[in-house]
C-alpha cells in the first residue's frame, strides 16, 4: 500500500486491497494488515486449513471465480 501511495499519490487503505495467497503465512500477513484475503488452495495447504488460518474466502483454483467476484467492490 505504501509503494502504491508513493508511486501514484493515491490514498490507498486496507479496504482497497485484496490479498491473494496460498499459504497460512499469506493469510496471516493480509489479516495483520487489515486486508481481506482470498486464499487459493493450489499449493500444499488445503482450503480448510486456509479457512482455519482466517482467510476471508477460499477457492480451489483461480477458475473458481465466484468467491473472487464477491470480494470485489
CHARMM internal coordinates of N, CA and C (Angstrom, degrees):
IC EDIT
DIST 1 N 1 CA 1.4372
DIST 1 CA 1 C 1.5269
ANGL 1 N 1 CA 1 C 109.75
DIST 1 C 2 N 1.3171
ANGL 1 CA 1 C 2 N 116.56
DIHE 1 N 1 CA 1 C 2 N -39.89
DIST 2 N 2 CA 1.4629
ANGL 1 C 2 N 2 CA 119.70
DIHE 1 CA 1 C 2 N 2 CA -179.33
DIST 2 CA 2 C 1.5303
ANGL 2 N 2 CA 2 C 110.51
DIHE 1 C 2 N 2 CA 2 C -65.15
DIST 2 C 3 N 1.3310
ANGL 2 CA 2 C 3 N 116.81
DIHE 2 N 2 CA 2 C 3 N -40.27
DIST 3 N 3 CA 1.4716
ANGL 2 C 3 N 3 CA 119.07
DIHE 2 CA 2 C 3 N 3 CA 179.21
DIST 3 CA 3 C 1.5195
ANGL 3 N 3 CA 3 C 111.02
DIHE 2 C 3 N 3 CA 3 C -66.03
DIST 3 C 4 N 1.3184
ANGL 3 CA 3 C 4 N 117.40
DIHE 3 N 3 CA 3 C 4 N -37.40
DIST 4 N 4 CA 1.4644
ANGL 3 C 4 N 4 CA 120.18
DIHE 3 CA 3 C 4 N 4 CA 178.03
DIST 4 CA 4 C 1.5182
ANGL 4 N 4 CA 4 C 110.16
DIHE 3 C 4 N 4 CA 4 C -66.49
DIST 4 C 5 N 1.3288
ANGL 4 CA 4 C 5 N 116.14
DIHE 4 N 4 CA 4 C 5 N -43.47
DIST 5 N 5 CA 1.4768
ANGL 4 C 5 N 5 CA 119.87
DIHE 4 CA 4 C 5 N 5 CA 177.02
DIST 5 CA 5 C 1.5196
ANGL 5 N 5 CA 5 C 110.35
DIHE 4 C 5 N 5 CA 5 C -58.44
DIST 5 C 6 N 1.3269
ANGL 5 CA 5 C 6 N 116.03
DIHE 5 N 5 CA 5 C 6 N -45.42
DIST 6 N 6 CA 1.4611
ANGL 5 C 6 N 6 CA 121.03
DIHE 5 CA 5 C 6 N 6 CA -177.62
DIST 6 CA 6 C 1.5260
ANGL 6 N 6 CA 6 C 111.77
DIHE 5 C 6 N 6 CA 6 C -65.62
DIST 6 C 7 N 1.3142
ANGL 6 CA 6 C 7 N 116.57
DIHE 6 N 6 CA 6 C 7 N -41.75
DIST 7 N 7 CA 1.4642
ANGL 6 C 7 N 7 CA 120.71
DIHE 6 CA 6 C 7 N 7 CA -176.38
DIST 7 CA 7 C 1.5138
ANGL 7 N 7 CA 7 C 113.34
DIHE 6 C 7 N 7 CA 7 C -76.20
DIST 7 C 8 N 1.3275
ANGL 7 CA 7 C 8 N 116.37
DIHE 7 N 7 CA 7 C 8 N -32.70
DIST 8 N 8 CA 1.4705
ANGL 7 C 8 N 8 CA 118.83
DIHE 7 CA 7 C 8 N 8 CA -172.65
DIST 8 CA 8 C 1.5189
ANGL 8 N 8 CA 8 C 114.17
DIHE 7 C 8 N 8 CA 8 C -115.01
DIST 8 C 9 N 1.3157
ANGL 8 CA 8 C 9 N 116.88
DIHE 8 N 8 CA 8 C 9 N -18.65
DIST 9 N 9 CA 1.4510
ANGL 8 C 9 N 9 CA 119.99
DIHE 8 CA 8 C 9 N 9 CA -174.39
DIST 9 CA 9 C 1.5182
ANGL 9 N 9 CA 9 C 112.60
DIHE 8 C 9 N 9 CA 9 C 78.74
DIST 9 C 10 N 1.3229
ANGL 9 CA 9 C 10 N 117.42
DIHE 9 N 9 CA 9 C 10 N 0.97
DIST 10 N 10 CA 1.4639
ANGL 9 C 10 N 10 CA 121.83
DIHE 9 CA 9 C 10 N 10 CA -179.78
DIST 10 CA 10 C 1.5224
ANGL 10 N 10 CA 10 C 110.08
DIHE 9 C 10 N 10 CA 10 C -72.26
DIST 10 C 11 N 1.3080
ANGL 10 CA 10 C 11 N 116.37
DIHE 10 N 10 CA 10 C 11 N 145.08
DIST 11 N 11 CA 1.4572
ANGL 10 C 11 N 11 CA 122.21
DIHE 10 CA 10 C 11 N 11 CA 176.45
DIST 11 CA 11 C 1.5231
ANGL 11 N 11 CA 11 C 108.41
DIHE 10 C 11 N 11 CA 11 C -86.98
DIST 11 C 12 N 1.3205
ANGL 11 CA 11 C 12 N 116.62
DIHE 11 N 11 CA 11 C 12 N 89.40
DIST 12 N 12 CA 1.4580
ANGL 11 C 12 N 12 CA 122.34
DIHE 11 CA 11 C 12 N 12 CA -176.91
DIST 12 CA 12 C 1.5232
ANGL 12 N 12 CA 12 C 108.78
DIHE 11 C 12 N 12 CA 12 C -90.80
DIST 12 C 13 N 1.3208
ANGL 12 CA 12 C 13 N 116.19
DIHE 12 N 12 CA 12 C 13 N 130.44
DIST 13 N 13 CA 1.4639
ANGL 12 C 13 N 13 CA 122.34
DIHE 12 CA 12 C 13 N 13 CA 178.05
DIST 13 CA 13 C 1.5267
ANGL 13 N 13 CA 13 C 108.37
DIHE 12 C 13 N 13 CA 13 C -122.69
DIST 13 C 14 N 1.3292
ANGL 13 CA 13 C 14 N 118.21
DIHE 13 N 13 CA 13 C 14 N 162.72
DIST 14 N 14 CA 1.4634
ANGL 13 C 14 N 14 CA 120.00
DIHE 13 CA 13 C 14 N 14 CA -177.47
DIST 14 CA 14 C 1.5303
ANGL 14 N 14 CA 14 C 114.08
DIHE 13 C 14 N 14 CA 14 C -52.67
DIST 14 C 15 N 1.3003
ANGL 14 CA 14 C 15 N 118.48
DIHE 14 N 14 CA 14 C 15 N -33.72
DIST 15 N 15 CA 1.4664
ANGL 14 C 15 N 15 CA 120.34
DIHE 14 CA 14 C 15 N 15 CA 179.85
DIST 15 CA 15 C 1.5261
ANGL 15 N 15 CA 15 C 112.42
DIHE 14 C 15 N 15 CA 15 C -66.09
DIST 15 C 16 N 1.3396
ANGL 15 CA 15 C 16 N 117.27
DIHE 15 N 15 CA 15 C 16 N -16.06
DIST 16 N 16 CA 1.4659
ANGL 15 C 16 N 16 CA 121.93
DIHE 15 CA 15 C 16 N 16 CA 178.71
DIST 16 CA 16 C 1.5197
ANGL 16 N 16 CA 16 C 112.16
DIHE 15 C 16 N 16 CA 16 C -86.34
DIST 16 C 17 N 1.3148
ANGL 16 CA 16 C 17 N 117.27
DIHE 16 N 16 CA 16 C 17 N -6.84
DIST 17 N 17 CA 1.4566
ANGL 16 C 17 N 17 CA 122.30
DIHE 16 CA 16 C 17 N 17 CA -171.58
DIST 17 CA 17 C 1.5246
ANGL 17 N 17 CA 17 C 110.20
DIHE 16 C 17 N 17 CA 17 C -110.22
DIST 17 C 18 N 1.3185
ANGL 17 CA 17 C 18 N 116.27
DIHE 17 N 17 CA 17 C 18 N 141.60
DIST 18 N 18 CA 1.4607
ANGL 17 C 18 N 18 CA 122.31
DIHE 17 CA 17 C 18 N 18 CA 168.76
DIST 18 CA 18 C 1.5187
ANGL 18 N 18 CA 18 C 106.59
DIHE 17 C 18 N 18 CA 18 C -125.58
DIST 18 C 19 N 1.3184
ANGL 18 CA 18 C 19 N 116.89
DIHE 18 N 18 CA 18 C 19 N 110.79
DIST 19 N 19 CA 1.4522
ANGL 18 C 19 N 19 CA 120.67
DIHE 18 CA 18 C 19 N 19 CA 177.69
DIST 19 CA 19 C 1.5198
ANGL 19 N 19 CA 19 C 108.06
DIHE 18 C 19 N 19 CA 19 C -83.71
DIST 19 C 20 N 1.3209
ANGL 19 CA 19 C 20 N 116.50
DIHE 19 N 19 CA 19 C 20 N 129.84
DIST 20 N 20 CA 1.4600
ANGL 19 C 20 N 20 CA 122.32
DIHE 19 CA 19 C 20 N 20 CA 176.51
DIST 20 CA 20 C 1.5212
ANGL 20 N 20 CA 20 C 106.68
DIHE 19 C 20 N 20 CA 20 C -114.39
DIST 20 C 21 N 1.3312
ANGL 20 CA 20 C 21 N 116.23
DIHE 20 N 20 CA 20 C 21 N 123.98
DIST 21 N 21 CA 1.4515
ANGL 20 C 21 N 21 CA 120.13
DIHE 20 CA 20 C 21 N 21 CA -178.06
DIST 21 CA 21 C 1.5147
ANGL 21 N 21 CA 21 C 111.52
DIHE 20 C 21 N 21 CA 21 C -149.58
DIST 21 C 22 N 1.3371
ANGL 21 CA 21 C 22 N 114.85
DIHE 21 N 21 CA 21 C 22 N 174.17
DIST 22 N 22 CA 1.4620
ANGL 21 C 22 N 22 CA 118.63
DIHE 21 CA 21 C 22 N 22 CA -177.85
DIST 22 CA 22 C 1.5230
ANGL 22 N 22 CA 22 C 113.80
DIHE 21 C 22 N 22 CA 22 C -132.54
DIST 22 C 23 N 1.3375
ANGL 22 CA 22 C 23 N 116.93
DIHE 22 N 22 CA 22 C 23 N 15.43
DIST 23 N 23 CA 1.4592
ANGL 22 C 23 N 23 CA 119.85
DIHE 22 CA 22 C 23 N 23 CA 178.00
DIST 23 CA 23 C 1.5289
ANGL 23 N 23 CA 23 C 110.09
DIHE 22 C 23 N 23 CA 23 C -133.30
DIST 23 C 24 N 1.3291
ANGL 23 CA 23 C 24 N 116.83
DIHE 23 N 23 CA 23 C 24 N 159.01
DIST 24 N 24 CA 1.4661
ANGL 23 C 24 N 24 CA 119.15
DIHE 23 CA 23 C 24 N 24 CA 174.44
DIST 24 CA 24 C 1.5378
ANGL 24 N 24 CA 24 C 111.82
DIHE 23 C 24 N 24 CA 24 C -59.09
DIST 24 C 25 N 1.3362
ANGL 24 CA 24 C 25 N 117.70
DIHE 24 N 24 CA 24 C 25 N -32.12
DIST 25 N 25 CA 1.4680
ANGL 24 C 25 N 25 CA 120.48
DIHE 24 CA 24 C 25 N 25 CA 177.85
DIST 25 CA 25 C 1.5301
ANGL 25 N 25 CA 25 C 110.52
DIHE 24 C 25 N 25 CA 25 C -65.27
DIST 25 C 26 N 1.3297
ANGL 25 CA 25 C 26 N 117.69
DIHE 25 N 25 CA 25 C 26 N -38.38
DIST 26 N 26 CA 1.4645
ANGL 25 C 26 N 26 CA 121.04
DIHE 25 CA 25 C 26 N 26 CA 176.25
DIST 26 CA 26 C 1.5242
ANGL 26 N 26 CA 26 C 109.99
DIHE 25 C 26 N 26 CA 26 C -62.29
DIST 26 C 27 N 1.3191
ANGL 26 CA 26 C 27 N 115.69
DIHE 26 N 26 CA 26 C 27 N -44.09
DIST 27 N 27 CA 1.4679
ANGL 26 C 27 N 27 CA 120.50
DIHE 26 CA 26 C 27 N 27 CA 179.31
DIST 27 CA 27 C 1.5257
ANGL 27 N 27 CA 27 C 109.75
DIHE 26 C 27 N 27 CA 27 C -61.59
DIST 27 C 28 N 1.3180
ANGL 27 CA 27 C 28 N 116.79
DIHE 27 N 27 CA 27 C 28 N -46.49
DIST 28 N 28 CA 1.4618
ANGL 27 C 28 N 28 CA 120.94
DIHE 27 CA 27 C 28 N 28 CA -179.05
DIST 28 CA 28 C 1.5270
ANGL 28 N 28 CA 28 C 111.14
DIHE 27 C 28 N 28 CA 28 C -61.50
DIST 28 C 29 N 1.3211
ANGL 28 CA 28 C 29 N 117.14
DIHE 28 N 28 CA 28 C 29 N -40.95
DIST 29 N 29 CA 1.4686
ANGL 28 C 29 N 29 CA 120.50
DIHE 28 CA 28 C 29 N 29 CA -179.93
DIST 29 CA 29 C 1.5208
ANGL 29 N 29 CA 29 C 110.75
DIHE 28 C 29 N 29 CA 29 C -64.11
DIST 29 C 30 N 1.3056
ANGL 29 CA 29 C 30 N 117.03
DIHE 29 N 29 CA 29 C 30 N -44.75
DIST 30 N 30 CA 1.4572
ANGL 29 C 30 N 30 CA 120.23
DIHE 29 CA 29 C 30 N 30 CA 179.17
DIST 30 CA 30 C 1.5013
ANGL 30 N 30 CA 30 C 112.20
DIHE 29 C 30 N 30 CA 30 C -64.35
DIST 30 C 31 N 1.3010
ANGL 30 CA 30 C 31 N 116.90
DIHE 30 N 30 CA 30 C 31 N -44.37
DIST 31 N 31 CA 1.4628
ANGL 30 C 31 N 31 CA 120.40
DIHE 30 CA 30 C 31 N 31 CA -179.19
DIST 31 CA 31 C 1.5257
ANGL 31 N 31 CA 31 C 110.32
DIHE 30 C 31 N 31 CA 31 C -65.53
DIST 31 C 32 N 1.3379
ANGL 31 CA 31 C 32 N 117.58
DIHE 31 N 31 CA 31 C 32 N -38.78
DIST 32 N 32 CA 1.4677
ANGL 31 C 32 N 32 CA 120.99
DIHE 31 CA 31 C 32 N 32 CA 178.99
DIST 32 CA 32 C 1.5249
ANGL 32 N 32 CA 32 C 111.28
DIHE 31 C 32 N 32 CA 32 C -63.12
DIST 32 C 33 N 1.3341
ANGL 32 CA 32 C 33 N 116.22
DIHE 32 N 32 CA 32 C 33 N -32.21
DIST 33 N 33 CA 1.4666
ANGL 32 C 33 N 33 CA 120.71
DIHE 32 CA 32 C 33 N 33 CA 179.01
DIST 33 CA 33 C 1.5277
ANGL 33 N 33 CA 33 C 111.95
DIHE 32 C 33 N 33 CA 33 C -83.52
DIST 33 C 34 N 1.3264
ANGL 33 CA 33 C 34 N 116.78
DIHE 33 N 33 CA 33 C 34 N -8.10
DIST 34 N 34 CA 1.4581
ANGL 33 C 34 N 34 CA 120.49
DIHE 33 CA 33 C 34 N 34 CA -178.70
DIST 34 CA 34 C 1.5177
ANGL 34 N 34 CA 34 C 113.49
DIHE 33 C 34 N 34 CA 34 C 84.69
DIST 34 C 35 N 1.3287
ANGL 34 CA 34 C 35 N 116.01
DIHE 34 N 34 CA 34 C 35 N 16.02
DIST 35 N 35 CA 1.4623
ANGL 34 C 35 N 35 CA 121.26
DIHE 34 CA 34 C 35 N 35 CA -178.70
DIST 35 CA 35 C 1.5241
ANGL 35 N 35 CA 35 C 111.28
DIHE 34 C 35 N 35 CA 35 C -94.00
DIST 35 C 36 N 1.3395
ANGL 35 CA 35 C 36 N 117.41
DIHE 35 N 35 CA 35 C 36 N 147.04
DIST 36 N 36 CA 1.4606
ANGL 35 C 36 N 36 CA 118.66
DIHE 35 CA 35 C 36 N 36 CA 169.48
DIST 36 CA 36 C 1.5351
ANGL 36 N 36 CA 36 C 108.62
DIHE 35 C 36 N 36 CA 36 C -68.29
DIST 36 C 37 N 1.3224
ANGL 36 CA 36 C 37 N 116.00
DIHE 36 N 36 CA 36 C 37 N 149.19
DIST 37 N 37 CA 1.4667
ANGL 36 C 37 N 37 CA 120.75
DIHE 36 CA 36 C 37 N 37 CA -176.39
DIST 37 CA 37 C 1.5210
ANGL 37 N 37 CA 37 C 110.21
DIHE 36 C 37 N 37 CA 37 C -126.28
DIST 37 C 38 N 1.3234
ANGL 37 CA 37 C 38 N 115.64
DIHE 37 N 37 CA 37 C 38 N 123.18
DIST 38 N 38 CA 1.4586
ANGL 37 C 38 N 38 CA 122.16
DIHE 37 CA 37 C 38 N 38 CA 170.69
DIST 38 CA 38 C 1.5153
ANGL 38 N 38 CA 38 C 106.57
DIHE 37 C 38 N 38 CA 38 C -99.18
DIST 38 C 39 N 1.3148
ANGL 38 CA 38 C 39 N 117.03
DIHE 38 N 38 CA 38 C 39 N 113.29
DIST 39 N 39 CA 1.4600
ANGL 38 C 39 N 39 CA 121.99
DIHE 38 CA 38 C 39 N 39 CA -178.71
DIST 39 CA 39 C 1.5169
ANGL 39 N 39 CA 39 C 109.56
DIHE 38 C 39 N 39 CA 39 C -97.26
DIST 39 C 40 N 1.3247
ANGL 39 CA 39 C 40 N 115.27
DIHE 39 N 39 CA 39 C 40 N 130.71
DIST 40 N 40 CA 1.4610
ANGL 39 C 40 N 40 CA 122.32
DIHE 39 CA 39 C 40 N 40 CA -178.84
DIST 40 CA 40 C 1.5248
ANGL 40 N 40 CA 40 C 107.91
DIHE 39 C 40 N 40 CA 40 C -109.78
DIST 40 C 41 N 1.3220
ANGL 40 CA 40 C 41 N 116.37
DIHE 40 N 40 CA 40 C 41 N 118.70
DIST 41 N 41 CA 1.4645
ANGL 40 C 41 N 41 CA 121.52
DIHE 40 CA 40 C 41 N 41 CA -174.74
DIST 41 CA 41 C 1.5254
ANGL 41 N 41 CA 41 C 111.59
DIHE 40 C 41 N 41 CA 41 C -87.45
DIST 41 C 42 N 1.3267
ANGL 41 CA 41 C 42 N 116.29
DIHE 41 N 41 CA 41 C 42 N 55.76
DIST 42 N 42 CA 1.4620
ANGL 41 C 42 N 42 CA 120.48
DIHE 41 CA 41 C 42 N 42 CA 178.44
DIST 42 CA 42 C 1.5176
ANGL 42 N 42 CA 42 C 111.56
DIHE 41 C 42 N 42 CA 42 C -99.75
DIST 42 C 43 N 1.3162
ANGL 42 CA 42 C 43 N 117.22
DIHE 42 N 42 CA 42 C 43 N -9.97
DIST 43 N 43 CA 1.4590
ANGL 42 C 43 N 43 CA 121.46
DIHE 42 CA 42 C 43 N 43 CA -179.18
DIST 43 CA 43 C 1.5071
ANGL 43 N 43 CA 43 C 111.50
DIHE 42 C 43 N 43 CA 43 C -96.58
DIST 43 C 44 N 1.3021
ANGL 43 CA 43 C 44 N 115.72
DIHE 43 N 43 CA 43 C 44 N -146.32
DIST 44 N 44 CA 1.4637
ANGL 43 C 44 N 44 CA 122.04
DIHE 43 CA 43 C 44 N 44 CA -177.75
DIST 44 CA 44 C 1.5203
ANGL 44 N 44 CA 44 C 113.18
DIHE 43 C 44 N 44 CA 44 C -80.10
DIST 44 C 45 N 1.3409
ANGL 44 CA 44 C 45 N 116.79
DIHE 44 N 44 CA 44 C 45 N -14.24
DIST 45 N 45 CA 1.4547
ANGL 44 C 45 N 45 CA 121.06
DIHE 44 CA 44 C 45 N 45 CA -174.41
DIST 45 CA 45 C 1.5225
ANGL 45 N 45 CA 45 C 110.67
DIHE 44 C 45 N 45 CA 45 C -98.16
DIST 45 C 46 N 1.3269
ANGL 45 CA 45 C 46 N 116.71
DIHE 45 N 45 CA 45 C 46 N 132.96
DIST 46 N 46 CA 1.4658
ANGL 45 C 46 N 46 CA 120.94
DIHE 45 CA 45 C 46 N 46 CA -178.59
DIST 46 CA 46 C 1.5255
ANGL 46 N 46 CA 46 C 110.74
DIHE 45 C 46 N 46 CA 46 C -75.49
DIST 46 C 47 N 1.3130
ANGL 46 CA 46 C 47 N 115.79
DIHE 46 N 46 CA 46 C 47 N 162.08
DIST 47 N 47 CA 1.4625
ANGL 46 C 47 N 47 CA 121.50
DIHE 46 CA 46 C 47 N 47 CA 176.97
DIST 47 CA 47 C 1.5289
ANGL 47 N 47 CA 47 C 110.44
DIHE 46 C 47 N 47 CA 47 C -59.67
DIST 47 C 48 N 1.3169
ANGL 47 CA 47 C 48 N 117.34
DIHE 47 N 47 CA 47 C 48 N -38.92
DIST 48 N 48 CA 1.4633
ANGL 47 C 48 N 48 CA 121.06
DIHE 47 CA 47 C 48 N 48 CA 179.44
DIST 48 CA 48 C 1.5268
ANGL 48 N 48 CA 48 C 111.07
DIHE 47 C 48 N 48 CA 48 C -63.80
DIST 48 C 49 N 1.3285
ANGL 48 CA 48 C 49 N 117.01
DIHE 48 N 48 CA 48 C 49 N -42.33
DIST 49 N 49 CA 1.4657
ANGL 48 C 49 N 49 CA 120.31
DIHE 48 CA 48 C 49 N 49 CA 178.78
DIST 49 CA 49 C 1.5312
ANGL 49 N 49 CA 49 C 110.99
DIHE 48 C 49 N 49 CA 49 C -65.51
DIST 49 C 50 N 1.3244
ANGL 49 CA 49 C 50 N 117.02
DIHE 49 N 49 CA 49 C 50 N -38.01
DIST 50 N 50 CA 1.4634
ANGL 49 C 50 N 50 CA 120.62
DIHE 49 CA 49 C 50 N 50 CA 178.34
DIST 50 CA 50 C 1.5238
ANGL 50 N 50 CA 50 C 111.06
DIHE 49 C 50 N 50 CA 50 C -67.99
DIST 50 C 51 N 1.3177
ANGL 50 CA 50 C 51 N 116.14
DIHE 50 N 50 CA 50 C 51 N -38.82
DIST 51 N 51 CA 1.4647
ANGL 50 C 51 N 51 CA 120.02
DIHE 50 CA 50 C 51 N 51 CA 176.12
DIST 51 CA 51 C 1.5297
ANGL 51 N 51 CA 51 C 110.01
DIHE 50 C 51 N 51 CA 51 C -64.26
DIST 51 C 52 N 1.3310
ANGL 51 CA 51 C 52 N 116.77
DIHE 51 N 51 CA 51 C 52 N -43.17
DIST 52 N 52 CA 1.4599
ANGL 51 C 52 N 52 CA 120.83
DIHE 51 CA 51 C 52 N 52 CA 178.07
DIST 52 CA 52 C 1.5283
ANGL 52 N 52 CA 52 C 111.93
DIHE 51 C 52 N 52 CA 52 C -62.54
DIST 52 C 53 N 1.3307
ANGL 52 CA 52 C 53 N 116.78
DIHE 52 N 52 CA 52 C 53 N -28.91
DIST 53 N 53 CA 1.4636
ANGL 52 C 53 N 53 CA 121.28
DIHE 52 CA 52 C 53 N 53 CA 179.13
DIST 53 CA 53 C 1.5284
ANGL 53 N 53 CA 53 C 111.64
DIHE 52 C 53 N 53 CA 53 C -74.90
DIST 53 C 54 N 1.3466
ANGL 53 CA 53 C 54 N 116.82
DIHE 53 N 53 CA 53 C 54 N -12.00
DIST 54 N 54 CA 1.4569
ANGL 53 C 54 N 54 CA 120.06
DIHE 53 CA 53 C 54 N 54 CA 175.91
DIST 54 CA 54 C 1.5099
ANGL 54 N 54 CA 54 C 115.84
DIHE 53 C 54 N 54 CA 54 C 111.20
DIST 54 C 55 N 1.3364
ANGL 54 CA 54 C 55 N 117.39
DIHE 54 N 54 CA 54 C 55 N 13.89
DIST 55 N 55 CA 1.4669
ANGL 54 C 55 N 55 CA 119.81
DIHE 54 CA 54 C 55 N 55 CA 178.69
DIST 55 CA 55 C 1.5241
ANGL 55 N 55 CA 55 C 110.39
DIHE 54 C 55 N 55 CA 55 C -59.64
DIST 55 C 56 N 1.3141
ANGL 55 CA 55 C 56 N 115.84
DIHE 55 N 55 CA 55 C 56 N 142.98
DIST 56 N 56 CA 1.4594
ANGL 55 C 56 N 56 CA 121.06
DIHE 55 CA 55 C 56 N 56 CA 177.46
DIST 56 CA 56 C 1.5231
ANGL 56 N 56 CA 56 C 109.95
DIHE 55 C 56 N 56 CA 56 C -66.32
DIST 56 C 57 N 1.3340
ANGL 56 CA 56 C 57 N 116.10
DIHE 56 N 56 CA 56 C 57 N -40.78
DIST 57 N 57 CA 1.4623
ANGL 56 C 57 N 57 CA 123.00
DIHE 56 CA 56 C 57 N 57 CA 177.04
DIST 57 CA 57 C 1.5208
ANGL 57 N 57 CA 57 C 107.56
DIHE 56 C 57 N 57 CA 57 C -150.56
DIST 57 C 58 N 1.3305
ANGL 57 CA 57 C 58 N 115.73
DIHE 57 N 57 CA 57 C 58 N 153.82
DIST 58 N 58 CA 1.4646
ANGL 57 C 58 N 58 CA 120.23
DIHE 57 CA 57 C 58 N 58 CA 177.01
DIST 58 CA 58 C 1.5230
ANGL 58 N 58 CA 58 C 109.09
DIHE 57 C 58 N 58 CA 58 C -129.37
DIST 58 C 59 N 1.3217
ANGL 58 CA 58 C 59 N 114.75
DIHE 58 N 58 CA 58 C 59 N 148.04
DIST 59 N 59 CA 1.4561
ANGL 58 C 59 N 59 CA 121.42
DIHE 58 CA 58 C 59 N 59 CA 175.31
DIST 59 CA 59 C 1.5242
ANGL 59 N 59 CA 59 C 108.19
DIHE 58 C 59 N 59 CA 59 C -137.32
DIST 59 C 60 N 1.3321
ANGL 59 CA 59 C 60 N 115.28
DIHE 59 N 59 CA 59 C 60 N 158.15
DIST 60 N 60 CA 1.4688
ANGL 59 C 60 N 60 CA 119.64
DIHE 59 CA 59 C 60 N 60 CA 179.66
DIST 60 CA 60 C 1.5235
ANGL 60 N 60 CA 60 C 111.66
DIHE 59 C 60 N 60 CA 60 C -73.85
DIST 60 C 61 N 1.3244
ANGL 60 CA 60 C 61 N 115.96
DIHE 60 N 60 CA 60 C 61 N -41.31
DIST 61 N 61 CA 1.4629
ANGL 60 C 61 N 61 CA 120.85
DIHE 60 CA 60 C 61 N 61 CA 179.13
DIST 61 CA 61 C 1.5250
ANGL 61 N 61 CA 61 C 108.15
DIHE 60 C 61 N 61 CA 61 C -156.84
DIST 61 C 62 N 1.3028
ANGL 61 CA 61 C 62 N 116.74
DIHE 61 N 61 CA 61 C 62 N 175.64
DIST 62 N 62 CA 1.4606
ANGL 61 C 62 N 62 CA 120.28
DIHE 61 CA 61 C 62 N 62 CA -175.40
DIST 62 CA 62 C 1.5256
ANGL 62 N 62 CA 62 C 113.36
DIHE 61 C 62 N 62 CA 62 C -74.82
DIST 62 C 63 N 1.3210
ANGL 62 CA 62 C 63 N 117.47
DIHE 62 N 62 CA 62 C 63 N -4.30
DIST 63 N 63 CA 1.4647
ANGL 62 C 63 N 63 CA 119.85
DIHE 62 CA 62 C 63 N 63 CA 174.20
DIST 63 CA 63 C 1.5272
ANGL 63 N 63 CA 63 C 110.91
DIHE 62 C 63 N 63 CA 63 C -79.10
DIST 63 C 64 N 1.3184
ANGL 63 CA 63 C 64 N 116.97
DIHE 63 N 63 CA 63 C 64 N -18.04
DIST 64 N 64 CA 1.4633
ANGL 63 C 64 N 64 CA 123.27
DIHE 63 CA 63 C 64 N 64 CA 177.92
DIST 64 CA 64 C 1.5231
ANGL 64 N 64 CA 64 C 107.57
DIHE 63 C 64 N 64 CA 64 C -87.10
DIST 64 C 65 N 1.3175
ANGL 64 CA 64 C 65 N 117.59
DIHE 64 N 64 CA 64 C 65 N 79.50
DIST 65 N 65 CA 1.4672
ANGL 64 C 65 N 65 CA 122.33
DIHE 64 CA 64 C 65 N 65 CA -167.83
DIST 65 CA 65 C 1.5252
ANGL 65 N 65 CA 65 C 114.95
DIHE 64 C 65 N 65 CA 65 C -85.53
DIST 65 C 66 N 1.3064
ANGL 65 CA 65 C 66 N 119.98
DIHE 65 N 65 CA 65 C 66 N -15.60
DIST 66 N 66 CA 1.4681
ANGL 65 C 66 N 66 CA 120.95
DIHE 65 CA 65 C 66 N 66 CA -174.77
DIST 66 CA 66 C 1.5305
ANGL 66 N 66 CA 66 C 112.84
DIHE 65 C 66 N 66 CA 66 C -56.84
DIST 66 C 67 N 1.3416
ANGL 66 CA 66 C 67 N 120.41
DIHE 66 N 66 CA 66 C 67 N -49.72
DIST 67 N 67 CA 1.4676
ANGL 66 C 67 N 67 CA 119.13
DIHE 66 CA 66 C 67 N 67 CA 178.45
DIST 67 CA 67 C 1.5275
ANGL 67 N 67 CA 67 C 112.43
DIHE 66 C 67 N 67 CA 67 C -63.01
DIST 67 C 68 N 1.3157
ANGL 67 CA 67 C 68 N 115.98
DIHE 67 N 67 CA 67 C 68 N -34.34
DIST 68 N 68 CA 1.4687
ANGL 67 C 68 N 68 CA 120.87
DIHE 67 CA 67 C 68 N 68 CA 178.39
DIST 68 CA 68 C 1.5190
ANGL 68 N 68 CA 68 C 109.83
DIHE 67 C 68 N 68 CA 68 C -61.29
DIST 68 C 69 N 1.3066
ANGL 68 CA 68 C 69 N 116.62
DIHE 68 N 68 CA 68 C 69 N -48.90
DIST 69 N 69 CA 1.4718
ANGL 68 C 69 N 69 CA 121.11
DIHE 68 CA 68 C 69 N 69 CA -179.78
DIST 69 CA 69 C 1.5263
ANGL 69 N 69 CA 69 C 111.28
DIHE 68 C 69 N 69 CA 69 C -62.75
DIST 69 C 70 N 1.3144
ANGL 69 CA 69 C 70 N 117.16
DIHE 69 N 69 CA 69 C 70 N -33.66
DIST 70 N 70 CA 1.4491
ANGL 69 C 70 N 70 CA 121.02
DIHE 69 CA 69 C 70 N 70 CA 179.35
DIST 70 CA 70 C 1.5228
ANGL 70 N 70 CA 70 C 113.83
DIHE 69 C 70 N 70 CA 70 C -66.89
DIST 70 C 71 N 1.3253
ANGL 70 CA 70 C 71 N 116.81
DIHE 70 N 70 CA 70 C 71 N -22.66
DIST 71 N 71 CA 1.4674
ANGL 70 C 71 N 71 CA 121.14
DIHE 70 CA 70 C 71 N 71 CA -179.62
DIST 71 CA 71 C 1.5229
ANGL 71 N 71 CA 71 C 112.69
DIHE 70 C 71 N 71 CA 71 C -90.42
DIST 71 C 72 N 1.3141
ANGL 71 CA 71 C 72 N 116.94
DIHE 71 N 71 CA 71 C 72 N -12.69
DIST 72 N 72 CA 1.4763
ANGL 71 C 72 N 72 CA 120.78
DIHE 71 CA 71 C 72 N 72 CA 178.87
DIST 72 CA 72 C 1.5024
ANGL 72 N 72 CA 72 C 109.24
DIHE 71 C 72 N 72 CA 72 C -85.12
DIST 72 C 73 N 1.3116
ANGL 72 CA 72 C 73 N 116.44
DIHE 72 N 72 CA 72 C 73 N 149.03
DIST 73 N 73 CA 1.4534
ANGL 72 C 73 N 73 CA 117.41
DIHE 72 CA 72 C 73 N 73 CA 176.58
DIST 73 CA 73 C 1.4939
ANGL 73 N 73 CA 73 C 110.91
DIHE 72 C 73 N 73 CA 73 C -115.71
END
COOR INIT
IC SEED 1 N 1 CA 1 C
IC BUILD
